[in-house]
Amino acid sequence: MTFYWHDWAGYIGVLLVLLAFYLLQAHKLHGNGLIYQLMNVLGAVGVMLSLLFGSFNWPAFIMQLAWLLIGIFGMARGAQRRREARQARLP
């Protein structure tokens, strides 16, 4: 069996998403934290690369696209909340 770079991207992507979820459940990460969101976004990108350059599957691609967009939304929302919190502390 031959593994290509996009296969490895997919496996690493799946590992990142599952590890992020495990760490969330183990209370090691917060759902609104940047690390959690980055793990999900990078994981989704890895799986999407494996789908684009390997065996394409529309349902799996759509799910990963949604995962990516939700992760980006979470990172943007977290950045906005951090900015608001800093501004609230200013005199």
N, C-alpha and C positions, 0 to 999 in steps of 0.2 A: 504494500500500500504506500503510495506516494503522498506526502503532505506538502502542499504549496503554502506560500506566505499567507494567502487569504484563508486557508484552513486554520493556520495558527492564529490569525486575527480573530476568527470566529470563536475558537476555543478560549482564547484569552478574554474575549468579550463576554462570553457566557460566564466564565469564572468571575470576572469583575462584578457582573450584575448579581450573581448568586452570593458572592462574598459580601457585597453591599447589603443585600437583604438579610443575610445571616447576622452581620454586625449590627444592623438596625434592631433586629429581634433580640439580640444579646445585650442591647442597651450600650453598645460601644460607640455607636454613631447616632447622631440626631437626624431625623428625616428632613429637616430644613438646613442641615449643615452642608457646607461647600464640598467636603470630601465625599459625602454620600452622593450628592448630585453629580460630581465629576466621575465617580465610579460608574454610575448609571449611564451617563452620556458617553463616556469612552467605551463602555461595554456595548452599548447600542451601535456605536460606530463600527466596532470590531465585527459584530454580527452582520451588520449591513454590508461591510466590505466582503465578508465571506459569501454573502448572497449575491452581490453584484458580480464578483469575479469567479464564483463557483457555480453551484446549482441554484438558480434563481427560484424563489418561492414567494409569490405575491402576498399571501396572508402573513407569513413570517416577516417579510419586508415592511408591510404596513404596521405591524405591531412594533417593530424596532424603530420605525420612523416616529410613531406616536411616543414611544419611550424616550427617544432623543428630544423631541419637542417639549415633552413634559419636564424632562431634566433641565433643558435650557430655561424654560419658564421658571422652574424652581430656583435656579441660580440667579436669574434676574430679579425675582421676587425677594430672595435673600439679600442681594446687594442693595435693593431699594430699602428694605427694612433696616439694614445696617446704617445706611446713609441717614435715614429718618431718626434713628436712635442717636447718632452722633450729633445731628442738628438739634435734637431736643436737649442735649447736655450742654450746648453752647450757651454762654450768657446772653 
